[in-house]
């Protein structure tokens, strides 16, 4: 359980750092800031992602289920922007960088988690 949380944190940290390097409009105070932002984003994902998915599924009368990938991408963008609001370590300037960054963070974190899983972590 603890190892899974650490792997997720490392994956999110790497993903946020990559997003800050690639996406214009996303900045980190320092490379170490990715660890803080990764921890906050991980907690927000744990607490809010399922709730937001269900709220969107009910609010759109099931369309969120049909377009599950896009719904998860939208939720990732919203949580990425909320992480920006919660901490000074991460700066996301606008909704477009949040959408691109949220998608990039989701993809990079998934790939990083998969690769770390190959090494038994």
Buried (B, 14 or more C-beta within 10 A) or exposed (E): EEEEEEBBBBBBBBBBBBBBEEBEBBBBBEEEBBBBBBBBBBBBBEEBBEEBBEEBBEEEEEEBEEEEEEBBBBBBBBBBBBBBEBBEBBBBEEEEBBBBBBBBBBBBBEEBBEEBEEEEE
